[in-house]
Amino acid sequence: MARQDITDKVDQLGTALVKLFQFVALFVIGGTIVWSAGHDYLRMIQAGRAGLDDILLLFIYLELGTIVGIYFKTDRLPVLFLLYVAITALTRFLAIDIKDLSIENMLAVTGSIFVLTLAVLVLQIATSKFSTPPQSKSSAIDTGQHQPE
C-alpha cells in the first residue's frame, strides 16, 4: 500500500514538473515571437516600407503565435498551423529569391508547396470526418470531463 502511495506521489510530481516546464517554455516561445515580430516591424517602419517578403514574415509570426496560443489552451499541437507556416515560409522564400533560383530549384519549392497543400487538404478532410469537437483544458477541468485523444 505504501509503495503505491509513493508511486502516485512521484507521478503527480512528474506531471506537475512537466506542466510547469510547458508553461514556462510556452511563455518563452511566445515572448520570443512577440519580440522578433516587434523588431522586424520596427525595421519596416524605419525603412518606410514593407515588401511582400516582410508581410509574409508577419504572417509567419501570426501563425506561430496562434500555434502557441492553441497549444497553451488545449495541450495539443495544431499540425495544420505548422503546415501553414511551412507553406508561407516557402512562398516567402520564392518571393525573395525567385531571380536567383534555377528552374529545378523553383520546381522543387513549388512542388513542396503543392505537397504541403495536399497534406492540408487531407488533414482537413480527416478532421471533418473523424474528429470530435475541440474542448479547452479549462472547460474539461471545470466539467470533470476527459479530453478525447
Secondary structure, 3 states (H helix, E strand, C coil): CHHHHHHHHHHHHHHHHHHHHHHHHHHHHHHHHHHHHHHHHHHHHHHCCCCHHHHHHHHHHHHHHHHHHHHHHHCCCCHHHHHHHHHHHHHHHHHHHHHHCCHHHHHHHHHHHHHHHHHHHHHHHHHHHHCCCCCCHHHHHHHCCCCCC
